[in-house]
Amino acid sequence: MNTYKANVRVARSGGIGTMMVWVQVNAQNTIAARSLLEAQYGRGNVVHGPTLVA
């Protein structure tokens, strides 16, 4: 398993607007990492990545 990081869009507390946060996920490859992130944060909310963490 490898660790990948990605920039995702999440709702701000209070419900007004969104913000970008860096998250990490463990997966076998970048396709699996993107699938996991889209399942958790919603399709289209993965802005940048996933990229392998060295």
Wavefront OBJ file of the C-alpha trace (Angstrom):
o trace
v 0.000 0.000 0.000
v 1.181 3.506 -0.821
v 0.220 6.866 0.643
v -1.243 9.464 -1.709
v -2.150 13.088 -1.045
v -4.760 15.173 -2.808
v -6.385 18.570 -2.603
v -10.153 18.278 -2.103
v -13.044 20.721 -1.797
v -15.104 20.532 1.407
v -17.921 22.619 2.862
v -17.018 25.283 5.400
v -18.429 25.044 8.903
v -21.603 27.062 9.030
v -22.564 25.846 5.572
v -21.579 28.953 3.617
v -19.005 28.352 0.881
v -16.271 25.780 0.444
v -12.585 25.484 1.223
v -9.690 23.388 -0.053
v -7.852 20.950 2.214
v -5.013 18.466 1.699
v -5.906 14.885 2.613
v -3.999 11.608 2.577
v -5.250 8.153 1.676
v -3.640 4.712 1.506
v -4.203 2.838 -1.751
v -2.474 0.491 -4.181
v -2.362 2.982 -7.097
v -3.521 6.447 -8.165
v -6.757 5.160 -9.717
v -7.737 3.419 -6.490
v -6.767 6.504 -4.488
v -8.968 8.763 -6.652
v -11.857 6.303 -6.344
v -11.565 6.290 -2.561
v -11.415 10.084 -2.398
v -14.407 10.524 -4.711
v -16.384 8.027 -2.641
v -15.624 9.969 0.535
v -15.795 13.594 -0.669
v -18.090 13.305 -3.683
v -17.505 13.139 -7.404
v -15.823 16.268 -8.756
v -14.489 17.452 -5.391
v -10.984 16.054 -5.907
v -9.271 19.176 -7.223
v -5.608 18.193 -7.459
v -3.986 14.806 -7.200
v -3.711 12.174 -5.997
v 0.089 12.223 -5.948
v 2.394 9.717 -4.302
v 3.897 10.817 -0.983
v 7.597 9.987 -0.830
l 1 2 3 4 5 6 7 8 9 10 11 12 13 14 15 16 17 18 19 20 21 22 23 24 25 26 27 28 29 30 31 32 33 34 35 36 37 38 39 40 41 42 43 44 45 46 47 48 49 50 51 52 53 54
